[in-house]
Amino acid sequence: MVQQSSRGPRSGRARPQGTAGWVIGHAAGAPIILARSWIVAAVVLTLLFAPTVRRFGFDLGAAATYAVSLSFVVLLFASVFLHELAHGLVARANGLRVHEFAITLWGGHTSFAGAGASARVSALIAIVGPLTNVLLAVLAWTALRAVDSTGLLVALLYSAAIANAFVGVFNLVPGLPLDGGRVLEAVVWGVTGDRYRGTVVAGWAGRVVAVALVAWTVGLPLLRGGEPSLFTVIWAVLIAGFLWTGASGAITGAAAQRSVDGLSAARLARPAAVVPLGSSLADAQRAALTAGVVHVVVLAQDGRPAAYVDPGAAASVPVEAYPTTDVLAVAVPIPVGAVVDAAATGTALAREVNRVAPSSPVMAVADGGRVTGLLFTSDVVAALGARS
């Protein structure tokens, strides 16, 4: 199960354990979480919006000015939430289970199980968020044109139009971790049939966007004969850093997921012969030679794999003692449940290995209920490293 999140004004991958914060409600069967980091964003943006409130011409005291500024910030994050809610509702309508809606320092994200059953579904989930903001911007601007007055209502409508237009347009930029990057990923996926290639292409596009943002912020004022504002440059670098980190994480994650999807229990298993409890080491050696394998699994009376012969321990026993040495004397126990189906692949296999690894570095491989081999955790790790 892949955890995907769409983040406004960014998109990326959510932490599987969920976002720390306060649950302020529920929607689409998932909690709405206000992250603690949102407080930082709210304070900073309130301070930044205060001069804008004064430019609207309101004759307010300092406290009232910041109160109005805070209302703009709340309106901005409400727009972000509607953006995320649109992602979640479309994801749920397409059979995906929404885990959470989170409002965070950088905007928000929607976490849901699965990354889309197809390129079409993935693109639909991604694009509906920005389109929601574009629609809200149009509605706010239309209402603004219809209002024949001045004052706080006009300021709020104007802010709503600008904020939603920014969130919508910014997210449509074709580069991960933005929603536009998800759309680009889906397009490449649909054309090539390779989702991972789509992720890599969209990830590199995100890196290009990050570099271009800094170059544009610094270069444009210089071309006009001026100097870039230090404040603007700092913000551009912060946003570009976020974009670069998100894009790089997507590229790395695609490589890791491709490696996981390439796993196969049947290919990684070491073939093994089987002997029943009570067998001697000589019986185990005979079974291994007959099958042409190295490893031997000892079966319990109910057919469950109970242990496997340690080749090193067996080699330390004198050959003349093989017939009188109980096979369990040179065997390592296999915990109950440390069995994987030979047909297991990809994420399902990785999940089984993660489940068994804390109790045993080895698990038995069964094909149709018959033990056919052993799967070593070290072999799975080596395969992941080689494929990466």
Secondary structure, DSSP 8 states (H G I E B T S, - for coil): --EEEEEES--B---TT---EEEEEEETTEEEEEETHHHHHHHHHHHHHHHHHHHTT----HHHHHHHHHHHHHHHHHHHHHHHHHHHHHHHHTT--EEEEEEETTEEEEEEESS-SSHHHHHHHHHHHHHHHHHHHHHHHHHHHH----SHHHHHHHHHHHHHHHHHHHHTSSSTTSHHHHHHHHHHHHHHS-HHHHHHHHHHHHHHHHHHHHHHHHHHHHHTTS---HHHHHHHHHHHHHHHHHHHHHHHHHHHHHHHHT-BHHHH-EEEEEEETT-BHHHHHHHHHHHT-SEEEEE-TTS-EEEEE-HHHHHTS-GGGGGGSBGGGGEEE--TT-EEETT-BHHHHHHHHHHHTTT-SEEEEEETTEEEEEEEHHHHHHHHHHH-
